Amino acid sequence: MIAAKRDARKLTRDEIGAFVRGATDGSWADYQLSAMLMAICIRGMDTDETAALTEAMMNSGTVADLPGVRLPKVDKHSTGGVGDKVSIHLAPMVAACGVAVPMMSGRGLGHTGGTLDKLESIPGFRVGLTLPEYRAQMETLGVALIGQTAELAPADKKLYALRDVTGTVESIPLITGSILSKKLAEGIDALVLDVKFGAGAFMREKARARELATTMVAACRHLGKPARALLTAMNQPLGRAVGNALEIAECIDCLRGNGPADLMEVTYALGEQMLLLAGVAKTMGEARAKLENAIASGAALEKLRALIVAQNGDPRVVDDPPGHLPSAKHQEAVVAGSGAGGYVAGVDAMGVALAALRLGAGRVRAEDKIDHAVGISKLVKAGERVAAGDTLAVIHANNEDALAEAHEGVARAITFSQAPVAVEALVTEII
């Protein structure tokens, strides 16, 4: 089988199933699994093979069917970016519109943040629900934000660990199998994908992001699950905050109707597609109106409060984020210098992400400990007018050396123009 893929032969569904079983039960040695991963990375897979890989990985463990949930079940997945906290406020917004949202999320690694890490900045919040607890919460509340359980898609854990050390992480069929096997194992009816491209994205090139989006949508369709993918730009951070507790506070602002325009643009675009796939709205305009009403009525904020209570978090963060979220010892503004008047030309997402990483807001290695309090807030956005002395960002730090380095990194990440700057479209394509 390894030799067949090495020689570019299409693998059968049974052969792919045997490969995934070998990863799950240990009957394939690590060197054989690694050889197959490399063969797939170099030779690729067509839609049939990619769908078969996804299905086999999904069925390598328990599929968390939700027979007690009568509402349509739709999830959203993002390929990751800087300041991308959309899931945290989008899930209660969509749930408030009559759609069940079973959302399994991941942790941050490298320059991208993780939804679970952000949620754990809420005191007491528990992401590690058991499958019975997950099912019960979905039946009573219609929304859950959890981490992957050991029962769901166990083949992915083994294969991802090998991909990470064998130079095969960027293979689109393998990315598709990894993402979709976990998502489809949640028991969902449909899926919306946020596939990012640009300086702060996993895939910098738009063409490569489009290829991944198209592959994932095709694999979902092959498995009988409707899906849509949005291509969204990630050249500057999304929203004005980067850092776990700071991003939770920004999500609460979003549900109070005070979210940054760019963050809400992406949020509404994803939410519209979720409502359309769920069948609770017939047009994008109707979907947008429902989402806006969920915020204006307070229903989305109350759904977040109920979600926090259900997962053992402190609901007081909803009413008083500064008083009940972790806060850093030091805060320092990055100020525009005398030569910085005019307009913000750009805010380099990777530069800001590396500054946040230096503060301790993220992980370089999976075992690194997160500091939930640190990060960057009040970031300016491309196109905004600034004058000398204006605040460009605020650094939140618990270490003075890290504060100085992050301050310098954020200052370097922000560039200026004397002429007005056209702001790039965030949502560029729907597949």
Buried (B, 14 or more C-beta within 10 A) or exposed (E): BBEBBBEEEEBBBEBBBBBBBBBBEEEBEBEBBBBBBBBBBEBBBEBBBBBBBBBBBBBBBBBBEBEEBEBBBBBBBBBBBBBBBBBBBBBBBBBBBBBBBBBBBBBBBBBBBBBBBBBBBBBEBBBEBEBEBBBBBBBEBBBBBBBBBEBBBBBBBBBBEBBEEBEBBEBBBBBBBBBBBBBBBBBBBBBBBBBBBBBBBBBBEBEBBBBBBBBBBBBBEBBEBBBBBBBBBBBBBBBBBBBBBBBBBBBBBBBBEEBBEBBBBBBBBBBBBBBBBBBBBEEBEBBBBBBBEBBEEBBBBBBBBBBBBBBEBBBBBBEEBEEBBBBBEBEBEBBBEEEBBBBBBBBBBBBBBBBBBBBBBBBEEEEEEBBBBBBBBBBBBBBBEBEEEBEBBBBBBBBEEBBBBBBBBBBEBBBBEEEEBEBBEBBBBBB
